[in-house]
Amino acid sequence: MRKAGKPHSHKTISEAGLDKLIEEATVDCYNEAEQVSGLFCMIEERLATPFATEVMGVEIIVEKIDLTDEGAIVAVCRRGANRQRINILDLPLPSPKPIGSEWIDAYRRWAQWN
């Protein structure tokens, strides 16, 4: 997990830039499961966690990113003593976005194709 530097980034990446990130994460992958794993590794390594966001009007803390046995990338979220996993495709990002969130955007773009 990336923790160094400022906690948020205002950087927006073009579709071509997202395509380059997808290519970087999936270049040696032979199937869809390997591609998800490659994208998960990039998100896990580069997304600055923890960060706060809102889900249904309630502030939560995204503690880390995980890959389920079913092959879904999820955010492990906490509110007080409660923890829940939210599919990263459904996770609203705060504004400004956390550092490394361009990898979530790349995964979302990849998921539209698959």
N, CA, C and O atoms as CSV, one atom per row, in Angstrom:
chain,resi,resn,atom,element,x,y,z
A,1,MET,N,N,0.833,-1.179,0.000
A,1,MET,CA,C,0.000,0.000,0.000
A,1,MET,C,C,0.874,1.236,0.000
A,1,MET,O,O,1.870,1.307,0.720
A,2,ARG,N,N,0.505,2.183,-0.789
A,2,ARG,CA,C,1.266,3.421,-0.869
A,2,ARG,C,C,0.762,4.370,0.197
A,2,ARG,O,O,-0.430,4.671,0.256
A,3,LYS,N,N,1.666,4.842,1.041
A,3,LYS,CA,C,1.277,5.721,2.129
A,3,LYS,C,C,2.007,7.066,2.083
A,3,LYS,O,O,1.596,8.021,2.741
A,4,ALA,N,N,3.073,7.134,1.318
A,4,ALA,CA,C,3.896,8.337,1.320
A,4,ALA,C,C,3.271,9.445,0.496
A,4,ALA,O,O,2.406,9.205,-0.346
A,5,GLY,N,N,3.722,10.659,0.753
A,5,GLY,CA,C,3.278,11.790,-0.036
A,5,GLY,C,C,1.958,12.351,0.442
A,5,GLY,O,O,1.430,11.951,1.480
A,6,LYS,N,N,1.435,13.286,-0.336
A,6,LYS,CA,C,0.165,13.902,0.027
A,6,LYS,C,C,-0.963,12.878,-0.108
A,6,LYS,O,O,-0.872,11.972,-0.937
A,7,PRO,N,N,-2.021,13.008,0.691
A,7,PRO,CA,C,-3.049,11.980,0.725
A,7,PRO,C,C,-4.014,11.991,-0.447
A,7,PRO,O,O,-4.733,11.011,-0.645
A,8,HIS,N,N,-4.059,13.050,-1.225
A,8,HIS,CA,C,-5.018,13.134,-2.314
A,8,HIS,C,C,-4.359,13.668,-3.579
A,8,HIS,O,O,-3.342,14.360,-3.532
A,9,SER,N,N,-4.960,13.330,-4.692
A,9,SER,CA,C,-4.450,13.753,-5.992
A,9,SER,C,C,-5.590,14.339,-6.817
A,9,SER,O,O,-6.704,13.814,-6.798
A,10,HIS,N,N,-5.325,15.403,-7.526
A,10,HIS,CA,C,-6.325,16.028,-8.396
A,10,HIS,C,C,-6.136,15.588,-9.848
A,10,HIS,O,O,-6.816,16.092,-10.742
A,11,LYS,N,N,-5.221,14.660,-10.084
A,11,LYS,CA,C,-4.860,14.254,-11.433
A,11,LYS,C,C,-5.993,13.480,-12.104
A,11,LYS,O,O,-6.561,12.560,-11.516
A,12,THR,N,N,-6.315,13.861,-13.336
A,12,THR,CA,C,-7.278,13.139,-14.146
A,12,THR,C,C,-6.521,12.549,-15.319
A,12,THR,O,O,-5.685,13.214,-15.930
A,13,ILE,N,N,-6.817,11.297,-15.631
A,13,ILE,CA,C,-6.111,10.612,-16.709
A,13,ILE,C,C,-7.072,10.387,-17.876
A,13,ILE,O,O,-8.239,10.053,-17.675
A,14,SER,N,N,-6.575,10.573,-19.080
A,14,SER,CA,C,-7.376,10.375,-20.283
A,14,SER,C,C,-7.678,8.896,-20.490
A,14,SER,O,O,-7.078,8.035,-19.846
A,15,GLU,N,N,-8.610,8.608,-21.389
A,15,GLU,CA,C,-8.912,7.217,-21.716
A,15,GLU,C,C,-7.672,6.508,-22.257
A,15,GLU,O,O,-7.435,5.343,-21.940
A,16,ALA,N,N,-6.887,7.202,-23.066
A,16,ALA,CA,C,-5.654,6.608,-23.593
A,16,ALA,C,C,-4.679,6.310,-22.456
A,16,ALA,O,O,-3.995,5.286,-22.472
A,17,GLY,N,N,-4.616,7.202,-21.474
A,17,GLY,CA,C,-3.763,6.974,-20.313
A,17,GLY,C,C,-4.229,5.779,-19.500
A,17,GLY,O,O,-3.416,4.985,-19.028
A,18,LEU,N,N,-5.541,5.653,-19.338
A,18,LEU,CA,C,-6.092,4.493,-18.627
A,18,LEU,C,C,-5.794,3.210,-19.394
A,18,LEU,O,O,-5.484,2.181,-18.793
A,19,ASP,N,N,-5.889,3.270,-20.722
A,19,ASP,CA,C,-5.570,2.095,-21.541
A,19,ASP,C,C,-4.115,1.670,-21.341
A,19,ASP,O,O,-3.814,0.477,-21.325
A,20,LYS,N,N,-3.216,2.640,-21.189
A,20,LYS,CA,C,-1.804,2.318,-20.939
A,20,LYS,C,C,-1.630,1.649,-19.571
A,20,LYS,O,O,-0.840,0.715,-19.427
A,21,LEU,N,N,-2.374,2.133,-18.567
A,21,LEU,CA,C,-2.314,1.494,-17.256
A,21,LEU,C,C,-2.823,0.056,-17.331
A,21,LEU,O,O,-2.223,-0.850,-16.753
A,22,ILE,N,N,-3.924,-0.150,-18.041
A,22,ILE,CA,C,-4.484,-1.500,-18.197
A,22,ILE,C,C,-3.460,-2.404,-18.877
A,22,ILE,O,O,-3.246,-3.539,-18.452
A,23,GLU,N,N,-2.837,-1.900,-19.923
A,23,GLU,CA,C,-1.826,-2.683,-20.630
A,23,GLU,C,C,-0.661,-3.024,-19.704
A,23,GLU,O,O,-0.170,-4.153,-19.716
A,24,GLU,N,N,-0.221,-2.065,-18.910
A,24,GLU,CA,C,0.881,-2.300,-17.970
A,24,GLU,C,C,0.531,-3.410,-16.978
A,24,GLU,O,O,1.373,-4.251,-16.663
A,25,ALA,N,N,-0.698,-3.412,-16.492
A,25,ALA,CA,C,-1.113,-4.382,-15.478
A,25,ALA,C,C,-1.403,-5.763,-16.052
A,25,ALA,O,O,-1.321,-6.760,-15.333
A,26,THR,N,N,-1.741,-5.836,-17.337
A,26,THR,CA,C,-2.210,-7.102,-17.901
A,26,THR,C,C,-1.324,-7.658,-19.013
A,26,THR,O,O,-1.705,-8.632,-19.662
A,27,VAL,N,N,-0.173,-7.076,-19.246
A,27,VAL,CA,C,0.659,-7.424,-20.400
A,27,VAL,C,C,1.025,-8.907,-20.446
A,27,VAL,O,O,1.075,-9.477,-21.536
A,28,ASP,N,N,1.276,-9.541,-19.335
A,28,ASP,CA,C,1.690,-10.941,-19.322
A,28,ASP,C,C,0.559,-11.892,-18.926
A,28,ASP,O,O,0.819,-13.043,-18.573
A,29,CYS,N,N,-0.672,-11.432,-18.978
A,29,CYS,CA,C,-1.815,-12.232,-18.521
A,29,CYS,C,C,-2.417,-13.021,-19.676
A,29,CYS,O,O,-2.535,-12.525,-20.796
A,30,TYR,N,N,-2.794,-14.263,-19.375
A,30,TYR,CA,C,-3.340,-15.153,-20.400
A,30,TYR,C,C,-4.854,-15.231,-20.409
A,30,TYR,O,O,-5.444,-15.625,-21.415
A,31,ASN,N,N,-5.501,-14.857,-19.297
A,31,ASN,CA,C,-6.956,-14.944,-19.248
A,31,ASN,C,C,-7.502,-13.846,-18.340
A,31,ASN,O,O,-6.750,-13.076,-17.743
A,32,GLU,N,N,-8.824,-13.796,-18.254
A,32,GLU,CA,C,-9.482,-12.737,-17.491
A,32,GLU,C,C,-9.104,-12.776,-16.002
A,32,GLU,O,O,-8.898,-11.726,-15.393
A,33,ALA,N,N,-9.013,-13.955,-15.425
A,33,ALA,CA,C,-8.656,-14.075,-14.001
A,33,ALA,C,C,-7.270,-13.512,-13.730
A,33,ALA,O,O,-7.055,-12.842,-12.720
A,34,GLU,N,N,-6.334,-13.780,-14.623
A,34,GLU,CA,C,-4.987,-13.233,-14.468
A,34,GLU,C,C,-4.986,-11.715,-14.638
A,34,GLU,O,O,-4.226,-11.013,-13.971
A,35,GLN,N,N,-5.835,-11.213,-15.526
A,35,GLN,CA,C,-5.927,-9.768,-15.716
A,35,GLN,C,C,-6.462,-9.089,-14.453
A,35,GLN,O,O,-5.949,-8.048,-14.042
A,36,VAL,N,N,-7.489,-9.674,-13.840
A,36,VAL,CA,C,-8.014,-9.124,-12.582
A,36,VAL,C,C,-6.921,-9.123,-11.530
A,36,VAL,O,O,-6.753,-8.146,-10.800
A,37,SER,N,N,-6.182,-10.212,-11.452
A,37,SER,CA,C,-5.097,-10.307,-10.476
A,37,SER,C,C,-4.031,-9.242,-10.725
A,37,SER,O,O,-3.524,-8.639,-9.780
A,38,GLY,N,N,-3.691,-9.009,-11.992
A,38,GLY,CA,C,-2.706,-7.979,-12.325
A,38,GLY,C,C,-3.191,-6.593,-11.951
A,38,GLY,O,O,-2.430,-5.789,-11.412
A,39,LEU,N,N,-4.453,-6.308,-12.232
A,39,LEU,CA,C,-5.021,-5.004,-11.870
A,39,LEU,C,C,-5.110,-4.857,-10.358
A,39,LEU,O,O,-4.832,-3.786,-9.819
A,40,PHE,N,N,-5.496,-5.928,-9.671
A,40,PHE,CA,C,-5.544,-5.897,-8.205
A,40,PHE,C,C,-4.174,-5.555,-7.627
A,40,PHE,O,O,-4.076,-4.719,-6.729
A,41,CYS,N,N,-3.133,-6.182,-8.124
A,41,CYS,CA,C,-1.777,-5.918,-7.617
A,41,CYS,C,C,-1.404,-4.447,-7.773
A,41,CYS,O,O,-0.824,-3.851,-6.865
A,42,MET,N,N,-1.734,-3.866,-8.917
A,42,MET,CA,C,-1.418,-2.453,-9.143
A,42,MET,C,C,-2.209,-1.550,-8.203
A,42,MET,O,O,-1.663,-0.596,-7.649
A,43,ILE,N,N,-3.499,-1.851,-8.023
A,43,ILE,CA,C,-4.325,-1.048,-7.118
A,43,ILE,C,C,-3.803,-1.172,-5.702
A,43,ILE,O,O,-3.633,-0.170,-5.007
A,44,GLU,N,N,-3.545,-2.404,-5.269
A,44,GLU,CA,C,-3.085,-2.632,-3.900
A,44,GLU,C,C,-1.756,-1.925,-3.622
A,44,GLU,O,O,-1.559,-1.364,-2.544
A,45,GLU,N,N,-0.854,-1.955,-4.593
A,45,GLU,CA,C,0.468,-1.343,-4.419
A,45,GLU,C,C,0.439,0.179,-4.479
A,45,GLU,O,O,1.228,0.837,-3.801
A,46,ARG,N,N,-0.451,0.742,-5.275
A,46,ARG,CA,C,-0.363,2.174,-5.571
A,46,ARG,C,C,-1.446,3.052,-4.946
A,46,ARG,O,O,-1.296,4.273,-4.895
A,47,LEU,N,N,-2.530,2.448,-4.472
A,47,LEU,CA,C,-3.607,3.240,-3.871
A,47,LEU,C,C,-3.248,3.599,-2.430
A,47,LEU,O,O,-2.967,2.725,-1.610
A,48,ALA,N,N,-3.261,4.897,-2.139
A,48,ALA,CA,C,-2.948,5.373,-0.782
A,48,ALA,C,C,-4.129,5.064,0.135
A,48,ALA,O,O,-5.213,5.627,-0.019
A,49,THR,N,N,-3.907,4.177,1.078
A,49,THR,CA,C,-4.923,3.834,2.076
A,49,THR,C,C,-4.333,4.055,3.455
A,49,THR,O,O,-3.113,3.986,3.600
A,50,PRO,N,N,-5.127,4.314,4.459
A,50,PRO,CA,C,-6.585,4.439,4.423
A,50,PRO,C,C,-7.016,5.805,3.893
A,50,PRO,O,O,-6.241,6.762,3.877
A,51,PHE,N,N,-8.279,5.865,3.459
A,51,PHE,CA,C,-8.887,7.142,3.079
A,51,PHE,C,C,-10.371,7.088,3.407
A,51,PHE,O,O,-10.972,6.017,3.486
A,52,ALA,N,N,-10.944,8.269,3.596
A,52,ALA,CA,C,-12.365,8.370,3.918
A,52,ALA,C,C,-13.161,8.627,2.651
A,52,ALA,O,O,-12.697,9.305,1.734
A,53,THR,N,N,-14.368,8.074,2.614
A,53,THR,CA,C,-15.321,8.349,1.545
A,53,THR,C,C,-16.718,8.184,2.122
A,53,THR,O,O,-16.877,7.819,3.287
A,54,GLU,N,N,-17.719,8.449,1.313
A,54,GLU,CA,C,-19.109,8.326,1.765
A,54,GLU,C,C,-19.828,7.263,0.973
A,54,GLU,O,O,-19.712,7.192,-0.250
A,55,VAL,N,N,-20.579,6.430,1.687
A,55,VAL,CA,C,-21.444,5.434,1.074
A,55,VAL,C,C,-22.839,5.652,1.643
A,55,VAL,O,O,-23.047,5.544,2.851
A,56,MET,N,N,-23.784,5.955,0.777
A,56,MET,CA,C,-25.168,6.211,1.175
A,56,MET,C,C,-25.262,7.253,2.289
A,56,MET,O,O,-26.031,7.101,3.239
A,57,GLY,N,N,-24.465,8.314,2.154
A,57,GLY,CA,C,-24.510,9.419,3.099
A,57,GLY,C,C,-23.781,9.189,4.404
A,57,GLY,O,O,-23.853,10.025,5.306
A,58,VAL,N,N,-23.079,8.072,4.525
A,58,VAL,CA,C,-22.365,7.740,5.756
A,58,VAL,C,C,-20.873,7.686,5.468
A,58,VAL,O,O,-20.441,7.032,4.519
A,59,GLU,N,N,-20.078,8.382,6.296
A,59,GLU,CA,C,-18.640,8.341,6.092
A,59,GLU,C,C,-18.081,7.005,6.546
A,59,GLU,O,O,-18.413,6.506,7.621
A,60,ILE,N,N,-17.220,6.430,5.697
A,60,ILE,CA,C,-16.529,5.186,6.008
A,60,ILE,C,C,-15.043,5.381,5.753
A,60,ILE,O,O,-14.636,6.337,5.093
A,61,ILE,N,N,-14.249,4.477,6.275
A,61,ILE,CA,C,-12.811,4.474,6.025
A,61,ILE,C,C,-12.480,3.246,5.187
A,61,ILE,O,O,-12.793,2.120,5.572
A,62,VAL,N,N,-11.853,3.466,4.052
A,62,VAL,CA,C,-11.352,2.364,3.241
A,62,VAL,C,C,-9.979,2.017,3.811
A,62,VAL,O,O,-9.025,2.786,3.695
A,63,GLU,N,N,-9.906,0.841,4.429
A,63,GLU,CA,C,-8.670,0.430,5.091
A,63,GLU,C,C,-7.664,-0.194,4.139
A,63,GLU,O,O,-6.465,0.072,4.225
A,64,LYS,N,N,-8.167,-1.036,3.220
A,64,LYS,CA,C,-7.285,-1.717,2.272
A,64,LYS,C,C,-8.119,-2.268,1.134
A,64,LYS,O,O,-9.347,-2.189,1.144
A,65,ILE,N,N,-7.435,-2.822,0.161
A,65,ILE,CA,C,-8.062,-3.451,-0.995
A,65,ILE,C,C,-7.765,-4.939,-0.913
A,65,ILE,O,O,-6.683,-5.345,-0.489
A,66,ASP,N,N,-8.746,-5.757,-1.326
A,66,ASP,CA,C,-8.575,-7.201,-1.247
A,66,ASP,C,C,-9.132,-7.849,-2.514
A,66,ASP,O,O,-9.897,-7.234,-3.256
A,67,LEU,N,N,-8.737,-9.086,-2.743
A,67,LEU,CA,C,-9.229,-9.876,-3.868
A,67,LEU,C,C,-9.960,-11.069,-3.287
A,67,LEU,O,O,-9.376,-11.849,-2.535
A,68,THR,N,N,-11.239,-11.221,-3.628
A,68,THR,CA,C,-12.037,-12.315,-3.077
A,68,THR,C,C,-11.703,-13.621,-3.792
A,68,THR,O,O,-11.083,-13.621,-4.855
A,69,ASP,N,N,-12.123,-14.723,-3.195
A,69,ASP,CA,C,-11.938,-16.033,-3.811
A,69,ASP,C,C,-12.673,-16.129,-5.152
A,69,ASP,O,O,-12.293,-16.913,-6.022
A,70,GLU,N,N,-13.727,-15.326,-5.306
A,70,GLU,CA,C,-14.494,-15.314,-6.547
A,70,GLU,C,C,-13.866,-14.424,-7.618
A,70,GLU,O,O,-14.364,-14.362,-8.742
A,71,GLY,N,N,-12.782,-13.739,-7.279
A,71,GLY,CA,C,-12.088,-12.908,-8.253
A,71,GLY,C,C,-12.588,-11.481,-8.353
A,71,GLY,O,O,-12.387,-10.826,-9.376
A,72,ALA,N,N,-13.238,-10.988,-7.306
A,72,ALA,CA,C,-13.700,-9.596,-7.297
A,72,ALA,C,C,-12.733,-8.746,-6.472
A,72,ALA,O,O,-12.262,-9.171,-5.417
A,73,ILE,N,N,-12.449,-7.561,-6.958
A,73,ILE,CA,C,-11.636,-6.614,-6.200
A,73,ILE,C,C,-12.584,-5.828,-5.306
A,73,ILE,O,O,-13.549,-5.230,-5.784
A,74,VAL,N,N,-12.305,-5.832,-4.005
A,74,VAL,CA,C,-13.173,-5.176,-3.032
A,74,VAL,C,C,-12.376,-4.235,-2.151
A,74,VAL,O,O,-11.173,-4.404,-1.951
A,75,ALA,N,N,-13.080,-3.234,-1.627
A,75,ALA,CA,C,-12.516,-2.328,-0.625
A,75,ALA,C,C,-12.964,-2.838,0.732
A,75,ALA,O,O,-14.152,-3.083,0.944
A,76,VAL,N,N,-12.028,-2.998,1.648
A,76,VAL,CA,C,-12.357,-3.372,3.019
A,76,VAL,C,C,-12.602,-2.070,3.768
A,76,VAL,O,O,-11.681,-1.283,3.987
A,77,CYS,N,N,-13.869,-1.852,4.162
A,77,CYS,CA,C,-14.299,-0.583,4.728
A,77,CYS,C,C,-14.660,-0.740,6.199
A,77,CYS,O,O,-15.107,-1.798,6.641
A,78,ARG,N,N,-14.454,0.344,6.944
A,78,ARG,CA,C,-14.746,0.343,8.375
A,78,ARG,C,C,-15.550,1.578,8.730
A,78,ARG,O,O,-15.328,2.668,8.204
A,79,ARG,N,N,-16.484,1.373,9.634
A,79,ARG,CA,C,-17.201,2.474,10.295
A,79,ARG,C,C,-17.322,2.045,11.739
A,79,ARG,O,O,-18.081,1.130,12.063
A,80,GLY,N,N,-16.574,2.705,12.608
A,80,GLY,CA,C,-16.547,2.291,14.010
A,80,GLY,C,C,-15.994,0.881,14.108
A,80,GLY,O,O,-14.926,0.587,13.570
A,81,ALA,N,N,-16.726,0.005,14.798
A,81,ALA,CA,C,-16.288,-1.387,14.964
A,81,ALA,C,C,-16.763,-2.277,13.816
A,81,ALA,O,O,-16.391,-3.449,13.750
A,82,ASN,N,N,-17.573,-1.739,12.922
A,82,ASN,CA,C,-18.132,-2.540,11.830
A,82,ASN,C,C,-17.228,-2.508,10.608
A,82,ASN,O,O,-16.666,-1.471,10.255
A,83,ARG,N,N,-17.101,-3.679,9.964
A,83,ARG,CA,C,-16.324,-3.792,8.730
A,83,ARG,C,C,-17.198,-4.430,7.659
A,83,ARG,O,O,-18.018,-5.305,7.937
A,84,GLN,N,N,-17.000,-3.969,6.429
A,84,GLN,CA,C,-17.749,-4.527,5.301
A,84,GLN,C,C,-16.891,-4.413,4.054
A,84,GLN,O,O,-16.099,-3.481,3.913
A,85,ARG,N,N,-17.056,-5.364,3.158
A,85,ARG,CA,C,-16.373,-5.332,1.868
A,85,ARG,C,C,-17.344,-4.773,0.829
A,85,ARG,O,O,-18.500,-5.188,0.753
A,86,ILE,N,N,-16.854,-3.831,0.037
A,86,ILE,CA,C,-17.651,-3.225,-1.029
A,86,ILE,C,C,-16.895,-3.421,-2.334
A,86,ILE,O,O,-15.709,-3.105,-2.434
A,87,ASN,N,N,-17.591,-3.943,-3.327
A,87,ASN,CA,C,-16.966,-4.116,-4.630
A,87,ASN,C,C,-16.402,-2.773,-5.075
A,87,ASN,O,O,-17.086,-1.752,-5.006
A,88,ILE,N,N,-15.175,-2.776,-5.523
A,88,ILE,CA,C,-14.515,-1.516,-5.862
A,88,ILE,C,C,-15.193,-0.825,-7.053
A,88,ILE,O,O,-15.067,0.388,-7.221
A,89,LEU,N,N,-15.911,-1.596,-7.875
A,89,LEU,CA,C,-16.661,-0.997,-8.973
A,89,LEU,C,C,-17.813,-0.149,-8.451
A,89,LEU,O,O,-18.270,0.764,-9.139
A,90,ASP,N,N,-18.286,-0.441,-7.238
A,90,ASP,CA,C,-19.409,0.283,-6.632
A,90,ASP,C,C,-18.970,1.335,-5.617
A,90,ASP,O,O,-19.805,2.059,-5.075
A,91,LEU,N,N,-17.680,1.423,-5.359
A,91,LEU,CA,C,-17.168,2.324,-4.326
A,91,LEU,C,C,-17.110,3.761,-4.830
A,91,LEU,O,O,-16.396,4.044,-5.792
A,92,PRO,N,N,-17.849,4.676,-4.197
A,92,PRO,CA,C,-17.706,6.086,-4.571
A,92,PRO,C,C,-16.382,6.624,-4.032
A,92,PRO,O,O,-16.023,6.386,-2.879
A,93,LEU,N,N,-15.673,7.344,-4.878
A,93,LEU,CA,C,-14.402,7.932,-4.452
A,93,LEU,C,C,-14.632,9.354,-3.972
A,93,LEU,O,O,-15.504,10.057,-4.482
A,94,PRO,N,N,-13.841,9.777,-2.984
A,94,PRO,CA,C,-13.985,11.141,-2.481
A,94,PRO,C,C,-13.412,12.143,-3.472
A,94,PRO,O,O,-12.736,11.779,-4.435
A,95,SER,N,N,-13.694,13.399,-3.214
A,95,SER,CA,C,-13.099,14.476,-3.995
A,95,SER,C,C,-12.347,15.379,-3.032
A,95,SER,O,O,-12.952,15.928,-2.111
A,96,PRO,N,N,-11.067,15.543,-3.218
A,96,PRO,CA,C,-10.230,14.972,-4.269
A,96,PRO,C,C,-9.987,13.473,-4.038
A,96,PRO,O,O,-10.090,12.965,-2.922
A,97,LYS,N,N,-9.662,12.795,-5.136
A,97,LYS,CA,C,-9.426,11.352,-5.083
A,97,LYS,C,C,-8.093,11.051,-4.397
A,97,LYS,O,O,-7.172,11.867,-4.441
A,98,PRO,N,N,-7.990,9.876,-3.762
A,98,PRO,CA,C,-6.710,9.498,-3.146
A,98,PRO,C,C,-5.649,9.195,-4.205
A,98,PRO,O,O,-5.970,8.840,-5.339
A,99,ILE,N,N,-4.413,9.337,-3.826
A,99,ILE,CA,C,-3.298,8.995,-4.710
A,99,ILE,C,C,-3.449,7.539,-5.139
A,99,ILE,O,O,-3.751,6.667,-4.323
A,100,GLY,N,N,-3.240,7.295,-6.399
A,100,GLY,CA,C,-3.315,5.938,-6.934
A,100,GLY,C,C,-4.696,5.544,-7.409
A,100,GLY,O,O,-4.872,4.443,-7.931
A,101,SER,N,N,-5.679,6.408,-7.245
A,101,SER,CA,C,-7.052,6.063,-7.648
A,101,SER,C,C,-7.193,5.925,-9.159
A,101,SER,O,O,-8.199,5.397,-9.633
A,102,GLU,N,N,-6.213,6.384,-9.923
A,102,GLU,CA,C,-6.267,6.191,-11.374
A,102,GLU,C,C,-6.272,4.701,-11.719
A,102,GLU,O,O,-6.766,4.309,-12.777
A,103,TRP,N,N,-5.721,3.868,-10.823
A,103,TRP,CA,C,-5.747,2.424,-11.041
A,103,TRP,C,C,-7.153,1.867,-10.859
A,103,TRP,O,O,-7.523,0.906,-11.534
A,104,ILE,N,N,-7.946,2.454,-9.958
A,104,ILE,CA,C,-9.356,2.066,-9.836
A,104,ILE,C,C,-10.088,2.468,-11.111
A,104,ILE,O,O,-10.899,1.702,-11.631
A,105,ASP,N,N,-9.805,3.664,-11.614
A,105,ASP,CA,C,-10.416,4.114,-12.865
A,105,ASP,C,C,-10.049,3.171,-14.016
A,105,ASP,O,O,-10.891,2.861,-14.858
A,106,ALA,N,N,-8.797,2.719,-14.051
A,106,ALA,CA,C,-8.359,1.783,-15.092
A,106,ALA,C,C,-9.105,0.457,-14.963
A,106,ALA,O,O,-9.531,-0.115,-15.966
A,107,TYR,N,N,-9.263,-0.032,-13.734
A,107,TYR,CA,C,-9.997,-1.281,-13.521
A,107,TYR,C,C,-11.453,-1.125,-13.957
A,107,TYR,O,O,-12.017,-2.023,-14.583
A,108,ARG,N,N,-12.048,-0.003,-13.630
A,108,ARG,CA,C,-13.435,0.242,-14.044
A,108,ARG,C,C,-13.546,0.249,-15.567
A,108,ARG,O,O,-14.500,-0.298,-16.121
A,109,ARG,N,N,-12.585,0.862,-16.243
A,109,ARG,CA,C,-12.583,0.869,-17.709
A,109,ARG,C,C,-12.414,-0.551,-18.240
A,109,ARG,O,O,-13.123,-0.957,-19.161
A,110,TRP,N,N,-11.482,-1.306,-17.666
A,110,TRP,CA,C,-11.268,-2.688,-18.081
A,110,TRP,C,C,-12.555,-3.501,-17.899
A,110,TRP,O,O,-12.913,-4.286,-18.776
A,111,ALA,N,N,-13.241,-3.324,-16.789
A,111,ALA,CA,C,-14.454,-4.095,-16.472
A,111,ALA,C,C,-15.559,-3.817,-17.493
A,111,ALA,O,O,-16.393,-4.688,-17.743
A,112,GLN,N,N,-15.580,-2.637,-18.079
A,112,GLN,CA,C,-16.586,-2.315,-19.100
A,112,GLN,C,C,-16.393,-3.180,-20.357
A,112,GLN,O,O,-17.356,-3.463,-21.070
A,113,TRP,N,N,-15.171,-3.589,-20.620
A,113,TRP,CA,C,-14.859,-4.386,-21.803
A,113,TRP,C,C,-15.115,-5.868,-21.577
A,113,TRP,O,O,-15.346,-6.613,-22.530
A,114,ASN,N,N,-15.075,-6.299,-20.321
A,114,ASN,CA,C,-15.120,-7.736,-19.996
A,114,ASN,C,C,-16.416,-8.134,-19.327
A,114,ASN,O,O,-16.605,-9.304,-18.994
